[in-house]
Amino acid sequence: MLEDDFEHLHQMAARIETQTSRMAKKALQPFIHSKIEAIQNSKEIKGKIEISQQCAKRVFKWRNPKKIL
């Protein structure tokens, strides 16, 4: 793997760690960490996120530049 790939994985793990580090029940941290990773790596979830992002994009209307001037 490239260095960029390792850095990306490290950043993802760090984000999850910040989410789970504030948990009151420390024994559940590894379980929740692995659950979040599984959700992030799910093809079904990735597909739904992509569809959601596509639907949320703004649609720009073409304007006639001659009318503006």
Secondary structure, 3 states (H helix, E strand, C coil): CCHHHHHHHHHHHHHHHHHHCCCCCHHHHHHHHHHHHHHHHCHHHHHHHHHHHHHHCCCCCCCCHHHHC
